């Protein structure tokens, strides 16, 4: 969808009475996001259909977005229809990776993640998906091999690594996770933090969000241990190996997501560079894991 087509579509949505100043928002690498003014209010419109290759189902995103708002962790859903999600615009700063690593921010983010894990399920009014990363990764690999990915030669080795990671993870508890803790999905309005973009949300181990927060944002080992200690309110050592295994699994998922997007996405984004960046992070995490 072109920007012009998207703007025209947004201008015709029934939830607006006098839409104006419609403009694209940067940063989206899965959906097309636009900001629009209507009366005295501003809104964000997310345009995107189901994405089967990524396991994205919009009914799931909608249910979780509504529950996250009810919890006070995400903006209000104003309107939804097939391929369209309209949310209140939050006047806030989008975090960057260095902001996540900031000692003044990281404990606040961990508190937000803990609140989501503990409270989101009480606000759900319909079933939601599970997001089991080992199966997600295996599904990606199966499709990438069938599609003739240029990365096909390394995929069997990644699956062998994943078998070791799954064994090291061991039994897990289940929470409702966000499952995509990139810095760009965390907003700070100066008073509170907000967690946006719930398209990958669903039942998962809490370790996946904690490990994704660490792996996606380059936390140091000391910070990772602090995150575990704060979240579990306990010595991090009993969780350490499982956490490291899940960090590798999270980075593998991000790498495979990008490999898939190289083949399938029509969004103007350098997925090949993103694949290389995440592969470097995964290699480093796997080396650390082997030494734990």
C-alpha positions as CSV (number, residue, x, y, z in Angstrom):
1,X,0.0,0.0,0.0
2,X,1.4,3.4,-1.0
3,X,1.4,6.3,1.5
4,X,-1.2,8.1,-0.7
5,X,-3.5,5.1,-0.7
6,X,-3.1,4.8,3.1
7,X,-3.9,8.4,3.7
8,X,-7.0,8.2,1.5
9,X,-8.1,5.1,3.4
10,X,-7.6,6.8,6.8
11,X,-9.5,9.9,5.7
12,X,-12.5,7.7,4.9
13,X,-12.7,5.8,8.3
14,X,-16.1,6.1,9.9
15,X,-14.6,6.8,13.4
16,X,-13.4,10.3,12.2
17,X,-15.6,13.3,11.7
18,X,-13.0,15.7,10.3
19,X,-9.7,13.9,9.8
20,X,-6.8,16.2,8.9
21,X,-3.0,16.4,9.2
22,X,-2.7,12.7,8.2
23,X,1.0,11.7,8.1
24,X,3.0,8.5,8.3
25,X,4.8,7.6,11.5
26,X,8.3,6.3,11.2
27,X,9.7,3.2,12.8
28,X,7.2,0.5,11.7
29,X,8.8,-2.6,10.2
30,X,5.6,-4.7,10.1
31,X,2.7,-2.3,9.7
32,X,2.1,1.1,8.1
33,X,1.3,3.5,10.9
34,X,-0.2,7.0,10.5
35,X,-1.0,9.9,12.8
36,X,-4.2,11.8,12.3
37,X,-6.0,14.7,14.0
38,X,-9.7,14.8,14.4
39,X,-11.2,17.7,16.4
40,X,-9.0,18.4,19.4
41,X,-7.6,14.8,19.6
42,X,-4.9,12.9,17.8
43,X,-4.9,9.2,16.9
44,X,-2.6,6.5,15.5
45,X,-4.0,4.3,12.7
46,X,-2.2,0.9,12.2
47,X,-2.9,-0.6,8.8
48,X,-2.1,-4.2,8.3
49,X,-3.8,-7.5,7.5
50,X,-3.1,-10.9,9.1
51,X,0.5,-12.0,8.4
52,X,0.4,-15.8,8.5
53,X,4.2,-16.2,7.9
54,X,4.8,-14.3,11.2
55,X,1.8,-15.8,13.1
56,X,0.2,-12.3,13.3
57,X,-3.6,-12.5,13.7
58,X,-5.3,-9.2,14.1
59,X,-8.1,-10.5,16.3
60,X,-5.4,-11.5,18.8
61,X,-3.7,-8.1,18.6
62,X,-7.1,-6.4,19.2
63,X,-7.9,-8.5,22.2
64,X,-4.6,-7.9,23.8
65,X,-4.5,-4.2,23.0
66,X,-7.9,-3.7,24.7
67,X,-6.7,-5.7,27.8
68,X,-3.4,-3.8,28.0
69,X,-5.4,-0.5,27.9
70,X,-7.7,-1.8,30.7
71,X,-4.6,-2.5,32.7
72,X,-3.3,1.0,32.1
73,X,-0.3,-0.1,30.1
74,X,-1.3,0.8,26.5
75,X,-3.4,3.4,24.6
76,X,-7.1,3.1,24.2
77,X,-8.5,1.3,21.2
78,X,-10.8,3.7,19.4
79,X,-11.9,1.7,16.4
80,X,-11.2,-1.6,14.7
81,X,-12.2,-3.1,11.4
82,X,-10.4,-5.6,9.1
83,X,-6.9,-4.4,8.5
84,X,-7.3,-1.3,10.6
85,X,-6.7,-0.5,14.3
86,X,-7.2,3.0,15.6
87,X,-5.6,4.0,18.9
88,X,-5.3,7.2,21.0
89,X,-2.1,9.0,20.2
90,X,0.2,9.1,23.2
91,X,2.3,12.3,23.3
92,X,5.5,10.5,24.4
93,X,9.1,9.8,23.5
94,X,9.9,6.5,21.8
95,X,12.7,4.9,23.6
96,X,16.0,3.9,21.9
97,X,18.2,1.0,22.9
98,X,20.5,3.4,24.9
99,X,17.4,4.6,26.8
100,X,16.5,1.0,27.8
101,X,20.1,0.5,29.1
102,X,19.9,3.8,31.1
103,X,20.0,2.9,34.8
104,X,17.2,5.4,35.4
105,X,14.9,3.7,33.0
106,X,15.6,0.0,33.2
107,X,14.0,-0.7,36.6
108,X,10.9,1.2,35.4
109,X,10.7,-1.0,32.3
110,X,11.1,-4.2,34.4
111,X,8.3,-3.0,36.7
112,X,6.1,-2.5,33.6
113,X,6.8,-5.9,32.3
114,X,6.1,-7.5,35.7
115,X,2.8,-5.6,35.9
116,X,1.8,-6.8,32.5
117,X,2.6,-10.4,33.3
118,X,0.8,-10.3,36.6
119,X,-2.3,-8.3,35.6
120,X,-3.1,-8.5,31.9
121,X,-4.9,-11.8,32.0
122,X,-7.5,-10.4,34.4
123,X,-8.6,-8.0,31.7
124,X,-8.9,-10.4,28.8
125,X,-12.5,-11.1,27.6
126,X,-11.7,-13.6,24.9
127,X,-9.1,-16.4,24.2
128,X,-5.7,-15.4,22.8
129,X,-2.9,-17.2,21.1
130,X,0.2,-18.9,22.6
131,X,3.6,-17.8,21.5
132,X,6.0,-20.7,22.0
133,X,9.3,-19.5,20.6
134,X,10.8,-22.9,19.8
135,X,7.8,-23.7,17.6
136,X,7.8,-20.2,16.1
137,X,11.4,-20.6,15.1
138,X,10.9,-24.1,13.7
139,X,7.9,-22.8,11.6
140,X,10.1,-20.0,10.3
141,X,12.8,-22.4,9.3
142,X,10.4,-24.8,7.5
143,X,9.0,-21.9,5.5
144,X,12.4,-20.4,4.7
145,X,13.7,-23.7,3.4
146,X,10.6,-24.1,1.2
147,X,10.9,-20.5,-0.1
148,X,14.6,-21.0,-1.1
149,X,16.0,-18.4,1.4
150,X,19.5,-17.3,0.7
151,X,20.3,-18.2,4.3
152,X,19.2,-21.8,3.9
153,X,22.6,-23.3,4.5
154,X,22.8,-22.1,8.1
155,X,19.2,-23.1,9.1
156,X,19.8,-26.8,10.0
157,X,22.6,-25.6,12.3
158,X,20.3,-23.1,14.0
159,X,17.8,-25.9,14.6
160,X,20.4,-28.1,16.2
161,X,21.4,-25.1,18.5
162,X,17.7,-24.7,19.3
163,X,17.3,-28.3,20.5
164,X,20.1,-27.6,23.1
165,X,18.5,-24.3,24.1
166,X,15.1,-25.9,24.6
167,X,16.6,-28.6,26.8
168,X,18.5,-26.0,28.9
169,X,15.3,-23.9,29.3
170,X,13.5,-26.7,31.1
171,X,10.0,-26.4,32.6
172,X,8.4,-22.9,32.4
173,X,5.5,-20.9,34.0
174,X,3.0,-19.2,31.7
175,X,2.1,-15.6,31.6
176,X,0.5,-13.3,29.0
177,X,3.7,-11.8,27.4
178,X,4.2,-9.0,24.9
179,X,6.9,-11.0,23.1
180,X,8.4,-8.1,21.1
181,X,10.3,-6.0,23.6
182,X,12.2,-3.8,21.2
183,X,13.0,-0.3,22.5
184,X,10.7,1.2,19.8
185,X,7.7,-0.5,21.5
186,X,8.2,1.4,24.7
187,X,7.0,5.0,25.1
188,X,7.7,7.4,27.9
189,X,5.4,10.4,28.4
190,X,7.3,11.8,31.3
191,X,4.9,10.3,33.9
192,X,4.6,6.7,32.9
193,X,5.8,4.1,30.4
194,X,3.5,2.6,27.8
195,X,3.9,-0.7,25.9
196,X,2.6,-0.6,22.4
197,X,2.3,-3.0,19.4
198,X,0.7,-6.2,20.7
199,X,0.6,-8.2,17.5
200,X,2.9,-10.9,18.9
201,X,1.4,-11.0,22.3
202,X,0.2,-14.2,23.9
203,X,0.9,-17.0,26.5
204,X,4.6,-17.5,27.0
205,X,7.3,-18.0,29.6
206,X,8.2,-14.7,31.4
207,X,11.8,-15.4,30.5
208,X,11.1,-14.6,26.9
209,X,10.1,-11.0,27.6
210,X,13.0,-10.6,30.0
211,X,15.5,-12.2,27.6
212,X,14.1,-10.2,24.7
213,X,14.5,-7.0,26.6
214,X,18.1,-7.9,27.3
215,X,19.1,-9.3,23.9
216,X,17.3,-6.6,21.8
217,X,18.8,-3.8,23.7
218,X,22.3,-4.9,24.5
219,X,22.1,-5.1,28.3
220,X,25.3,-6.0,30.1
221,X,25.6,-9.1,32.2
222,X,25.4,-7.1,35.3
223,X,22.2,-5.5,34.1
224,X,20.7,-8.8,33.1
225,X,21.3,-10.1,36.6
226,X,19.7,-7.0,38.1
227,X,16.7,-7.5,35.8
228,X,16.2,-11.1,37.0
229,X,16.8,-10.2,40.6
230,X,14.2,-7.3,40.4
231,X,11.6,-9.4,38.5
232,X,11.8,-12.5,40.6
233,X,12.7,-10.7,43.9
234,X,15.3,-13.4,44.4
235,X,18.9,-14.5,43.7
236,X,19.2,-14.6,39.9
237,X,21.5,-17.6,39.8
238,X,18.8,-20.3,39.7
239,X,17.3,-18.6,36.6
240,X,20.6,-17.7,34.9
241,X,21.1,-20.7,32.5
242,X,17.4,-20.8,31.4
243,X,17.5,-17.0,30.9
244,X,20.6,-17.3,28.7
245,X,19.1,-20.1,26.7
246,X,15.9,-18.0,26.2
247,X,18.0,-14.9,25.2
248,X,19.5,-17.0,22.4
249,X,16.1,-18.3,21.4
250,X,14.7,-14.7,21.3
251,X,17.6,-13.5,19.2
252,X,17.1,-16.5,16.9
253,X,13.5,-15.6,16.5
254,X,14.3,-12.0,15.6
255,X,16.9,-13.2,13.1
256,X,14.5,-15.7,11.5
257,X,11.7,-13.0,11.5
258,X,14.0,-10.7,9.5
259,X,15.1,-13.5,7.1
260,X,11.4,-14.1,6.4
261,X,10.7,-10.4,5.9
262,X,13.5,-10.2,3.4
263,X,11.5,-12.5,1.2
264,X,7.9,-11.4,2.0
265,X,7.7,-7.8,3.1
266,X,7.1,-4.9,0.8
267,X,7.8,-2.3,3.5
268,X,10.8,0.0,2.6
269,X,13.3,-1.3,5.2
270,X,16.7,-2.8,5.0
271,X,15.8,-6.3,6.3
272,X,19.1,-7.8,5.1
273,X,21.1,-5.4,7.3
274,X,18.7,-6.2,10.2
275,X,19.3,-9.9,9.6
276,X,23.0,-9.4,9.8
277,X,22.8,-7.3,12.9
278,X,20.7,-9.9,14.7
279,X,22.8,-12.8,13.5
280,X,25.9,-11.1,15.1
281,X,24.0,-10.7,18.4
282,X,22.8,-14.3,18.2
283,X,26.4,-15.6,17.6
284,X,27.6,-13.6,20.6
285,X,24.8,-14.8,22.8
286,X,25.4,-18.4,21.8
287,X,29.1,-18.1,22.7
288,X,28.1,-16.8,26.1
289,X,25.6,-19.5,26.6
290,X,28.1,-22.3,25.9
291,X,30.3,-20.8,28.6
292,X,27.5,-20.8,31.3
